[in-house]
Amino acid sequence: MGLRNAATTAMFGTSVTKGRTELTETLATSPASAPGQRPTLVALLHALPAIALMTLILWSFVLATAYSLSMFIDLELIGLAIVLALLAPPTAWANWHAARLSIDAERDVKA
């Protein structure tokens, strides 16, 4: 047992090679989808209306907020573009994670 493997065993309670072997065996024997879960495509088709509604609500709120803020501060069109550039990345992130969570929730529904 090498020094690195001994240090890993002392810290985590398992050796590096043992962990790799277990991971390889787990990946080789695991099915494509766990029992009791829907396939991803079916879950996506079931979650698509909810994803579309969440997308519409999120982006309409952000666009209305950006427009209201730019009119309240009396910004021109370039100010609206800057406000949208600041609000778009967090909105896209929130939209992506809401879609991912809704697909995961649909996959966990018993078929």
N, CA, C and O atoms as CSV, one atom per row, in Angstrom:
chain,resi,resn,atom,element,x,y,z
A,1,MET,N,N,0.865,-1.169,0.000
A,1,MET,CA,C,0.000,0.000,0.000
A,1,MET,C,C,0.907,1.226,0.000
A,1,MET,O,O,1.762,1.372,0.873
A,2,GLY,N,N,0.719,2.103,-0.978
A,2,GLY,CA,C,1.538,3.296,-1.086
A,2,GLY,C,C,1.143,4.343,-0.060
A,2,GLY,O,O,0.132,4.214,0.631
A,3,LEU,N,N,1.951,5.369,0.022
A,3,LEU,CA,C,1.700,6.438,1.002
A,3,LEU,C,C,0.390,7.160,0.687
A,3,LEU,O,O,-0.384,7.481,1.589
A,4,ARG,N,N,0.154,7.407,-0.587
A,4,ARG,CA,C,-1.076,8.119,-0.970
A,4,ARG,C,C,-2.300,7.266,-0.656
A,4,ARG,O,O,-3.297,7.774,-0.143
A,5,ASN,N,N,-2.226,5.968,-0.964
A,5,ASN,CA,C,-3.342,5.084,-0.691
A,5,ASN,C,C,-3.570,4.951,0.811
A,5,ASN,O,O,-4.715,4.863,1.253
A,6,ALA,N,N,-2.502,4.936,1.598
A,6,ALA,CA,C,-2.631,4.852,3.052
A,6,ALA,C,C,-3.280,6.114,3.616
A,6,ALA,O,O,-4.110,6.044,4.522
A,7,ALA,N,N,-2.893,7.263,3.074
A,7,ALA,CA,C,-3.490,8.523,3.539
A,7,ALA,C,C,-4.966,8.576,3.189
A,7,ALA,O,O,-5.782,9.032,3.990
A,8,THR,N,N,-5.310,8.116,2.002
A,8,THR,CA,C,-6.716,8.104,1.599
A,8,THR,C,C,-7.512,7.153,2.474
A,8,THR,O,O,-8.634,7.465,2.872
A,9,THR,N,N,-6.938,5.993,2.779
A,9,THR,CA,C,-7.617,5.026,3.638
A,9,THR,C,C,-7.813,5.597,5.032
A,9,THR,O,O,-8.859,5.387,5.646
A,10,ALA,N,N,-6.823,6.313,5.535
A,10,ALA,CA,C,-6.931,6.893,6.873
A,10,ALA,C,C,-7.997,7.981,6.917
A,10,ALA,O,O,-8.725,8.099,7.903
A,11,MET,N,N,-8.093,8.777,5.850
A,11,MET,CA,C,-9.052,9.893,5.857
A,11,MET,C,C,-10.475,9.426,5.564
A,11,MET,O,O,-11.413,9.848,6.240
A,12,PHE,N,N,-10.644,8.565,4.569
A,12,PHE,CA,C,-11.986,8.234,4.106
A,12,PHE,C,C,-12.429,6.816,4.448
A,12,PHE,O,O,-13.590,6.468,4.234
A,13,GLY,N,N,-11.532,5.997,4.973
A,13,GLY,CA,C,-11.909,4.653,5.361
A,13,GLY,C,C,-11.936,3.667,4.208
A,13,GLY,O,O,-12.371,2.532,4.406
A,14,THR,N,N,-11.502,4.033,3.034
A,14,THR,CA,C,-11.465,3.125,1.895
A,14,THR,C,C,-10.248,3.446,1.057
A,14,THR,O,O,-9.754,4.573,1.067
A,15,SER,N,N,-9.778,2.481,0.352
A,15,SER,CA,C,-8.609,2.724,-0.477
A,15,SER,C,C,-9.029,3.256,-1.835
A,15,SER,O,O,-10.191,3.135,-2.225
A,16,VAL,N,N,-8.092,3.842,-2.551
A,16,VAL,CA,C,-8.384,4.424,-3.853
A,16,VAL,C,C,-8.766,3.334,-4.842
A,16,VAL,O,O,-9.745,3.485,-5.573
A,17,THR,N,N,-8.019,2.249,-4.880
A,17,THR,CA,C,-8.299,1.194,-5.851
A,17,THR,C,C,-9.595,0.480,-5.526
A,17,THR,O,O,-10.327,0.093,-6.437
A,18,LYS,N,N,-9.894,0.296,-4.262
A,18,LYS,CA,C,-11.146,-0.344,-3.883
A,18,LYS,C,C,-12.339,0.512,-4.304
A,18,LYS,O,O,-13.335,-0.013,-4.801
A,19,GLY,N,N,-12.240,1.831,-4.107
A,19,GLY,CA,C,-13.325,2.729,-4.510
A,19,GLY,C,C,-13.545,2.719,-6.005
A,19,GLY,O,O,-14.689,2.733,-6.459
A,20,ARG,N,N,-12.468,2.695,-6.784
A,20,ARG,CA,C,-12.607,2.651,-8.242
A,20,ARG,C,C,-13.241,1.348,-8.688
A,20,ARG,O,O,-14.078,1.340,-9.591
A,21,THR,N,N,-12.851,0.249,-8.067
A,21,THR,CA,C,-13.423,-1.048,-8.434
A,21,THR,C,C,-14.907,-1.082,-8.124
A,21,THR,O,O,-15.695,-1.551,-8.945
A,22,GLU,N,N,-15.309,-0.593,-6.953
A,22,GLU,CA,C,-16.722,-0.579,-6.594
A,22,GLU,C,C,-17.523,0.314,-7.529
A,22,GLU,O,O,-18.641,-0.031,-7.910
A,23,LEU,N,N,-16.958,1.464,-7.901
A,23,LEU,CA,C,-17.652,2.360,-8.810
A,23,LEU,C,C,-17.822,1.716,-10.176
A,23,LEU,O,O,-18.887,1.830,-10.783
A,24,THR,N,N,-16.789,1.041,-10.667
A,24,THR,CA,C,-16.872,0.376,-11.957
A,24,THR,C,C,-17.909,-0.732,-11.930
A,24,THR,O,O,-18.682,-0.886,-12.875
A,25,GLU,N,N,-17.931,-1.509,-10.847
A,25,GLU,CA,C,-18.924,-2.572,-10.734
A,25,GLU,C,C,-20.337,-2.007,-10.657
A,25,GLU,O,O,-21.260,-2.570,-11.246
A,26,THR,N,N,-20.515,-0.909,-9.942
A,26,THR,CA,C,-21.828,-0.292,-9.824
A,26,THR,C,C,-22.308,0.228,-11.171
A,26,THR,O,O,-23.464,0.025,-11.542
A,27,LEU,N,N,-21.424,0.896,-11.904
A,27,LEU,CA,C,-21.810,1.419,-13.207
A,27,LEU,C,C,-22.100,0.297,-14.191
A,27,LEU,O,O,-22.976,0.440,-15.044
A,28,ALA,N,N,-21.386,-0.810,-14.091
A,28,ALA,CA,C,-21.585,-1.913,-15.023
A,28,ALA,C,C,-22.888,-2.647,-14.760
A,28,ALA,O,O,-23.503,-3.158,-15.696
A,29,THR,N,N,-23.321,-2.710,-13.510
A,29,THR,CA,C,-24.512,-3.493,-13.188
A,29,THR,C,C,-25.773,-2.648,-13.060
A,29,THR,O,O,-26.860,-3.213,-12.939
A,30,SER,N,N,-25.678,-1.310,-13.081
A,30,SER,CA,C,-26.867,-0.488,-12.895
A,30,SER,C,C,-27.675,-0.431,-14.189
A,30,SER,O,O,-27.098,-0.300,-15.268
A,31,PRO,N,N,-28.998,-0.527,-14.096
A,31,PRO,CA,C,-29.830,-0.447,-15.298
A,31,PRO,C,C,-29.897,0.982,-15.816
A,31,PRO,O,O,-29.462,1.917,-15.144
A,32,ALA,N,N,-30.448,1.144,-17.021
A,32,ALA,CA,C,-30.542,2.469,-17.628
A,32,ALA,C,C,-31.417,3.396,-16.791
A,32,ALA,O,O,-31.073,4.561,-16.591
A,33,SER,N,N,-32.527,2.894,-16.310
A,33,SER,CA,C,-33.348,3.679,-15.384
A,33,SER,C,C,-33.720,2.767,-14.221
A,33,SER,O,O,-34.013,1.587,-14.412
A,34,ALA,N,N,-33.706,3.311,-13.052
A,34,ALA,CA,C,-33.967,2.517,-11.856
A,34,ALA,C,C,-35.400,1.994,-11.882
A,34,ALA,O,O,-36.275,2.611,-12.491
A,35,PRO,N,N,-35.641,0.876,-11.236
A,35,PRO,CA,C,-37.007,0.343,-11.212
A,35,PRO,C,C,-37.953,1.308,-10.506
A,35,PRO,O,O,-37.595,1.918,-9.499
A,36,GLY,N,N,-39.143,1.436,-11.033
A,36,GLY,CA,C,-40.120,2.347,-10.457
A,36,GLY,C,C,-39.996,3.768,-10.962
A,36,GLY,O,O,-40.690,4.657,-10.468
A,37,GLN,N,N,-39.127,4.008,-11.936
A,37,GLN,CA,C,-38.990,5.349,-12.506
A,37,GLN,C,C,-39.413,5.321,-13.963
A,37,GLN,O,O,-39.277,4.311,-14.654
A,38,ARG,N,N,-39.928,6.453,-14.407
A,38,ARG,CA,C,-40.259,6.602,-15.812
A,38,ARG,C,C,-38.994,6.843,-16.616
A,38,ARG,O,O,-38.024,7.383,-16.083
A,39,PRO,N,N,-38.980,6.457,-17.881
A,39,PRO,CA,C,-37.850,6.837,-18.741
A,39,PRO,C,C,-37.794,8.361,-18.894
A,39,PRO,O,O,-38.803,9.048,-18.738
A,40,THR,N,N,-36.625,8.865,-19.197
A,40,THR,CA,C,-36.419,10.314,-19.256
A,40,THR,C,C,-37.284,10.969,-20.319
A,40,THR,O,O,-37.821,12.052,-20.088
A,41,LEU,N,N,-37.431,10.344,-21.471
A,41,LEU,CA,C,-38.230,10.940,-22.544
A,41,LEU,C,C,-39.694,11.061,-22.149
A,41,LEU,O,O,-40.331,12.077,-22.430
A,42,VAL,N,N,-40.225,10.048,-21.508
A,42,VAL,CA,C,-41.621,10.098,-21.051
A,42,VAL,C,C,-41.780,11.177,-19.991
A,42,VAL,O,O,-42.759,11.923,-20.002
A,43,ALA,N,N,-40.816,11.264,-19.070
A,43,ALA,CA,C,-40.865,12.297,-18.031
A,43,ALA,C,C,-40.785,13.684,-18.654
A,43,ALA,O,O,-41.465,14.607,-18.205
A,44,LEU,N,N,-39.956,13.838,-19.688
A,44,LEU,CA,C,-39.844,15.130,-20.365
A,44,LEU,C,C,-41.161,15.507,-21.030
A,44,LEU,O,O,-41.579,16.663,-20.964
A,45,LEU,N,N,-41.815,14.547,-21.667
A,45,LEU,CA,C,-43.098,14.841,-22.318
A,45,LEU,C,C,-44.177,15.197,-21.305
A,45,LEU,O,O,-45.034,16.037,-21.579
A,46,HIS,N,N,-44.142,14.566,-20.140
A,46,HIS,CA,C,-45.122,14.901,-19.104
A,46,HIS,C,C,-44.829,16.248,-18.445
A,46,HIS,O,O,-45.749,16.945,-18.018
A,47,ALA,N,N,-43.558,16.612,-18.364
A,47,ALA,CA,C,-43.184,17.865,-17.690
A,47,ALA,C,C,-43.181,19.060,-18.633
A,47,ALA,O,O,-43.074,20.197,-18.174
A,48,LEU,N,N,-43.294,18.837,-19.929
A,48,LEU,CA,C,-43.179,19.924,-20.896
A,48,LEU,C,C,-44.194,21.056,-20.698
A,48,LEU,O,O,-43.793,22.217,-20.781
A,49,PRO,N,N,-45.481,20.792,-20.443
A,49,PRO,CA,C,-46.395,21.920,-20.196
A,49,PRO,C,C,-46.018,22.750,-18.969
A,49,PRO,O,O,-46.122,23.976,-18.995
A,50,ALA,N,N,-45.582,22.091,-17.901
A,50,ALA,CA,C,-45.174,22.828,-16.700
A,50,ALA,C,C,-43.926,23.651,-16.974
A,50,ALA,O,O,-43.809,24.781,-16.500
A,51,ILE,N,N,-42.990,23.090,-17.737
A,51,ILE,CA,C,-41.767,23.817,-18.073
A,51,ILE,C,C,-42.101,25.043,-18.916
A,51,ILE,O,O,-41.548,26.121,-18.694
A,52,ALA,N,N,-43.000,24.882,-19.878
A,52,ALA,CA,C,-43.391,26.017,-20.728
A,52,ALA,C,C,-44.062,27.113,-19.891
A,52,ALA,O,O,-43.798,28.298,-20.094
A,53,LEU,N,N,-44.919,26.723,-18.962
A,53,LEU,CA,C,-45.594,27.709,-18.117
A,53,LEU,C,C,-44.605,28.425,-17.197
A,53,LEU,O,O,-44.684,29.643,-17.035
A,54,MET,N,N,-43.682,27.686,-16.597
A,54,MET,CA,C,-42.673,28.315,-15.733
A,54,MET,C,C,-41.780,29.261,-16.527
A,54,MET,O,O,-41.430,30.340,-16.049
A,55,THR,N,N,-41.412,28.855,-17.741
A,55,THR,CA,C,-40.594,29.710,-18.594
A,55,THR,C,C,-41.327,31.007,-18.927
A,55,THR,O,O,-40.751,32.092,-18.849
A,56,LEU,N,N,-42.590,30.888,-19.294
A,56,LEU,CA,C,-43.383,32.076,-19.622
A,56,LEU,C,C,-43.497,33.009,-18.425
A,56,LEU,O,O,-43.354,34.223,-18.573
A,57,ILE,N,N,-43.751,32.466,-17.254
A,57,ILE,CA,C,-43.905,33.294,-16.058
A,57,ILE,C,C,-42.585,33.970,-15.684
A,57,ILE,O,O,-42.558,35.172,-15.417
A,58,LEU,N,N,-41.501,33.211,-15.664
A,58,LEU,CA,C,-40.205,33.789,-15.291
A,58,LEU,C,C,-39.786,34.910,-16.235
A,58,LEU,O,O,-39.442,36.006,-15.791
A,59,TRP,N,N,-39.814,34.638,-17.520
A,59,TRP,CA,C,-39.322,35.635,-18.477
A,59,TRP,C,C,-40.251,36.834,-18.597
A,59,TRP,O,O,-39.776,37.952,-18.796
A,60,SER,N,N,-41.576,36.634,-18.480
A,60,SER,CA,C,-42.467,37.794,-18.525
A,60,SER,C,C,-42.270,38.679,-17.298
A,60,SER,O,O,-42.346,39.903,-17.401
A,61,PHE,N,N,-42.016,38.070,-16.136
A,61,PHE,CA,C,-41.731,38.854,-14.936
A,61,PHE,C,C,-40.438,39.648,-15.100
A,61,PHE,O,O,-40.385,40.822,-14.735
A,62,VAL,N,N,-39.402,39.024,-15.643
A,62,VAL,CA,C,-38.122,39.711,-15.819
A,62,VAL,C,C,-38.248,40.832,-16.846
A,62,VAL,O,O,-37.717,41.923,-16.636
A,63,LEU,N,N,-38.939,40.579,-17.944
A,63,LEU,CA,C,-39.110,41.631,-18.959
A,63,LEU,C,C,-39.925,42.801,-18.418
A,63,LEU,O,O,-39.597,43.960,-18.671
A,64,ALA,N,N,-40.993,42.496,-17.670
A,64,ALA,CA,C,-41.796,43.572,-17.084
A,64,ALA,C,C,-40.999,44.353,-16.044
A,64,ALA,O,O,-41.112,45.576,-15.968
A,65,THR,N,N,-40.200,43.661,-15.250
A,65,THR,CA,C,-39.368,44.331,-14.254
A,65,THR,C,C,-38.323,45.218,-14.917
A,65,THR,O,O,-38.113,46.355,-14.494
A,66,ALA,N,N,-37.672,44.706,-15.947
A,66,ALA,CA,C,-36.651,45.492,-16.643
A,66,ALA,C,C,-37.260,46.723,-17.299
A,66,ALA,O,O,-36.694,47.813,-17.224
A,67,TYR,N,N,-38.407,46.555,-17.940
A,67,TYR,CA,C,-39.053,47.689,-18.591
A,67,TYR,C,C,-39.509,48.728,-17.561
A,67,TYR,O,O,-39.322,49.929,-17.759
A,68,SER,N,N,-40.103,48.261,-16.468
A,68,SER,CA,C,-40.547,49.188,-15.424
A,68,SER,C,C,-39.380,49.937,-14.800
A,68,SER,O,O,-39.464,51.142,-14.560
A,69,LEU,N,N,-38.298,49.227,-14.539
A,69,LEU,CA,C,-37.123,49.856,-13.955
A,69,LEU,C,C,-36.507,50.879,-14.901
A,69,LEU,O,O,-36.098,51.960,-14.476
A,70,SER,N,N,-36.442,50.537,-16.171
A,70,SER,CA,C,-35.849,51.481,-17.124
A,70,SER,C,C,-36.741,52.707,-17.331
A,70,SER,O,O,-36.227,53.797,-17.584
A,71,MET,N,N,-38.056,52.556,-17.230
A,71,MET,CA,C,-38.941,53.714,-17.353
A,71,MET,C,C,-38.943,54.545,-16.064
A,71,MET,O,O,-39.067,55.768,-16.119
A,72,PHE,N,N,-38.809,53.898,-14.923
A,72,PHE,CA,C,-38.801,54.619,-13.652
A,72,PHE,C,C,-37.545,55.473,-13.513
A,72,PHE,O,O,-37.613,56.607,-13.040
A,73,ILE,N,N,-36.411,54.937,-13.918
A,73,ILE,CA,C,-35.153,55.670,-13.828
A,73,ILE,C,C,-34.970,56.586,-15.040
A,73,ILE,O,O,-34.030,57.381,-15.076
A,74,ASP,N,N,-35.836,56.485,-16.005
A,74,ASP,CA,C,-35.805,57.279,-17.235
A,74,ASP,C,C,-34.551,56.964,-18.059
A,74,ASP,O,O,-33.815,57.858,-18.476
A,75,LEU,N,N,-34.337,55.675,-18.274
A,75,LEU,CA,C,-33.236,55.227,-19.105
A,75,LEU,C,C,-33.703,55.123,-20.548
A,75,LEU,O,O,-34.893,54.958,-20.817
A,76,GLU,N,N,-32.790,55.216,-21.440
A,76,GLU,CA,C,-33.126,55.056,-22.855
A,76,GLU,C,C,-33.102,53.569,-23.200
A,76,GLU,O,O,-33.091,52.716,-22.313
A,77,LEU,N,N,-33.093,53.275,-24.480
A,77,LEU,CA,C,-33.088,51.897,-24.941
A,77,LEU,C,C,-31.811,51.162,-24.520
A,77,LEU,O,O,-31.849,49.966,-24.231
A,78,ILE,N,N,-30.696,51.870,-24.487
A,78,ILE,CA,C,-29.446,51.246,-24.074
A,78,ILE,C,C,-29.494,50.872,-22.591
A,78,ILE,O,O,-28.913,49.864,-22.190
A,79,GLY,N,N,-30.172,51.664,-21.788
A,79,GLY,CA,C,-30.339,51.339,-20.364
A,79,GLY,C,C,-31.184,50.096,-20.180
A,79,GLY,O,O,-30.910,49.277,-19.303
A,80,LEU,N,N,-32.230,49.950,-21.020
A,80,LEU,CA,C,-33.050,48.746,-20.973
A,80,LEU,C,C,-32.219,47.519,-21.343
A,80,LEU,O,O,-32.359,46.460,-20.730
A,81,ALA,N,N,-31.359,47.665,-22.340
A,81,ALA,CA,C,-30.496,46.552,-22.746
A,81,ALA,C,C,-29.527,46.171,-21.630
A,81,ALA,O,O,-29.257,44.989,-21.418
A,82,ILE,N,N,-29.008,47.160,-20.921
A,82,ILE,CA,C,-28.077,46.876,-19.819
A,82,ILE,C,C,-28.811,46.175,-18.673
A,82,ILE,O,O,-28.291,45.219,-18.100
A,83,VAL,N,N,-30.005,46.640,-18.341
A,83,VAL,CA,C,-30.780,46.004,-17.273
A,83,VAL,C,C,-31.118,44.568,-17.654
A,83,VAL,O,O,-31.038,43.669,-16.817
A,84,LEU,N,N,-31.495,44.346,-18.909
A,84,LEU,CA,C,-31.783,42.983,-19.361
A,84,LEU,C,C,-30.529,42.113,-19.352
A,84,LEU,O,O,-30.598,40.926,-19.031
A,85,ALA,N,N,-29.399,42.693,-19.699
A,85,ALA,CA,C,-28.153,41.931,-19.664
A,85,ALA,C,C,-27.790,41.524,-18.239
A,85,ALA,O,O,-27.167,40.483,-18.031
A,86,LEU,N,N,-28.174,42.336,-17.263
A,86,LEU,CA,C,-27.909,41.985,-15.868
A,86,LEU,C,C,-28.899,40.958,-15.324
A,86,LEU,O,O,-28.543,40.137,-14.479
A,87,LEU,N,N,-30.144,41.003,-15.806
A,87,LEU,CA,C,-31.171,40.113,-15.282
A,87,LEU,C,C,-31.284,38.790,-16.036
A,87,LEU,O,O,-31.824,37.826,-15.494
A,88,ALA,N,N,-30.794,38.720,-17.262
A,88,ALA,CA,C,-30.965,37.515,-18.075
A,88,ALA,C,C,-30.207,36.290,-17.548
A,88,ALA,O,O,-30.802,35.215,-17.492
A,89,PRO,N,N,-28.930,36.390,-17.160
A,89,PRO,CA,C,-28.244,35.168,-16.698
A,89,PRO,C,C,-28.869,34.514,-15.457
A,89,PRO,O,O,-29.024,33.293,-15.446
A,90,PRO,N,N,-29.235,35.273,-14.413
A,90,PRO,CA,C,-29.891,34.590,-13.285
A,90,PRO,C,C,-31.243,33.993,-13.666
A,90,PRO,O,O,-31.640,32.958,-13.131
A,91,THR,N,N,-31.947,34.644,-14.587
A,91,THR,CA,C,-33.233,34.114,-15.019
A,91,THR,C,C,-33.058,32.829,-15.815
A,91,THR,O,O,-33.816,31.876,-15.636
A,92,ALA,N,N,-32.062,32.802,-16.693
A,92,ALA,CA,C,-31.794,31.582,-17.457
A,92,ALA,C,C,-31.379,30.449,-16.518
A,92,ALA,O,O,-31.791,29.305,-16.709
A,93,TRP,N,N,-30.568,30.758,-15.508
A,93,TRP,CA,C,-30.168,29.744,-14.532
A,93,TRP,C,C,-31.383,29.211,-13.775
A,93,TRP,O,O,-31.525,27.999,-13.612
A,94,ALA,N,N,-32.256,30.102,-13.314
A,94,ALA,CA,C,-33.448,29.685,-12.571
A,94,ALA,C,C,-34.376,28.866,-13.461
A,94,ALA,O,O,-34.981,27.894,-13.010
A,95,ASN,N,N,-34.482,29.259,-14.715
A,95,ASN,CA,C,-35.331,28.527,-15.653
A,95,ASN,C,C,-34.786,27.121,-15.880
A,95,ASN,O,O,-35.550,26.156,-15.890
A,96,TRP,N,N,-33.479,26.999,-16.061
A,96,TRP,CA,C,-32.860,25.694,-16.272
A,96,TRP,C,C,-33.071,24.779,-15.072
A,96,TRP,O,O,-33.415,23.608,-15.234
A,97,HIS,N,N,-32.866,25.308,-13.873
A,97,HIS,CA,C,-33.002,24.470,-12.691
A,97,HIS,C,C,-34.456,24.122,-12.403
A,97,HIS,O,O,-34.728,23.027,-11.911
A,98,ALA,N,N,-35.381,24.997,-12.689
A,98,ALA,CA,C,-36.796,24.664,-12.516
A,98,ALA,C,C,-37.205,23.558,-13.491
A,98,ALA,O,O,-37.955,22.652,-13.129
A,99,ALA,N,N,-36.714,23.635,-14.718
A,99,ALA,CA,C,-37.013,22.586,-15.701
A,99,ALA,C,C,-36.391,21.261,-15.279
A,99,ALA,O,O,-37.026,20.212,-15.387
A,100,ARG,N,N,-35.154,21.307,-14.801
A,100,ARG,CA,C,-34.473,20.085,-14.372
A,100,ARG,C,C,-35.199,19.446,-13.186
A,100,ARG,O,O,-35.350,18.226,-13.134
A,101,LEU,N,N,-35.645,20.264,-12.241
A,101,LEU,CA,C,-36.355,19.738,-11.080
A,101,LEU,C,C,-37.714,19.159,-11.464
A,101,LEU,O,O,-38.139,18.156,-10.891
A,102,SER,N,N,-38.399,19.776,-12.424
A,102,SER,CA,C,-39.701,19.240,-12.822
A,102,SER,C,C,-39.539,17.921,-13.574
A,102,SER,O,O,-40.375,17.029,-13.429
A,103,ILE,N,N,-38.480,17.778,-14.375
A,103,ILE,CA,C,-38.237,16.510,-15.061
A,103,ILE,C,C,-37.872,15.429,-14.047
A,103,ILE,O,O,-38.338,14.295,-14.159
A,104,ASP,N,N,-37.046,15.767,-13.064
A,104,ASP,CA,C,-36.693,14.805,-12.021
A,104,ASP,C,C,-37.918,14.373,-11.214
A,104,ASP,O,O,-38.052,13.205,-10.849
A,105,ALA,N,N,-38.798,15.318,-10.945
A,105,ALA,CA,C,-40.021,14.983,-10.195
A,105,ALA,C,C,-40.916,14.060,-11.012
A,105,ALA,O,O,-41.528,13.148,-10.456
A,106,GLU,N,N,-41.001,14.278,-12.304
A,106,GLU,CA,C,-41.812,13.414,-13.164
A,106,GLU,C,C,-41.180,12.036,-13.313
A,106,GLU,O,O,-41.899,11.048,-13.466
A,107,ARG,N,N,-39.863,11.947,-13.272
A,107,ARG,CA,C,-39.207,10.639,-13.364
A,107,ARG,C,C,-39.483,9.809,-12.128
A,107,ARG,O,O,-39.570,8.584,-12.216
A,108,ASP,N,N,-39.625,10.454,-10.965
A,108,ASP,CA,C,-39.828,9.719,-9.726
A,108,ASP,C,C,-41.271,9.257,-9.520
A,108,ASP,O,O,-41.541,8.496,-8.591
A,109,VAL,N,N,-42.196,9.700,-10.362
A,109,VAL,CA,C,-43.578,9.263,-10.255
A,109,VAL,C,C,-43.636,7.805,-10.687
A,109,VAL,O,O,-43.065,7.426,-11.710
A,110,LYS,N,N,-44.322,7.003,-9.911
A,110,LYS,CA,C,-44.444,5.573,-10.243
A,110,LYS,C,C,-45.242,5.427,-11.529
A,110,LYS,O,O,-46.324,5.995,-11.675
A,111,ALA,N,N,-44.701,4.671,-12.438
A,111,ALA,CA,C,-45.354,4.484,-13.749
A,111,ALA,C,C,-46.567,3.600,-13.638
A,111,ALA,O,O,-47.233,3.338,-14.639
